[in-house]
């Protein structure tokens, strides 16, 4: 048995890893996975996940990005 590996990913990296896993699962479901291309599909999955994350970052503005940090949420309390 191989030595166990322990990872402690930062939250943003964990999101990208989950996205990559979903993309990889799509490749598997489409029957694209073969023994000789597993590494390539993993690499493609991660690259696509990073592209998606970067594009999301460019297009989506969060509360914290347009609301002063000390005032909390952008929602108004009535």
Secondary structure, DSSP 8 states (H G I E B T S, - for coil): ----------HHHHHHHHHHHHHHHHHHHTT---TTTHHHHHHHHHHHHHHHHHHHHHH---HHHHS-GGG--SS---
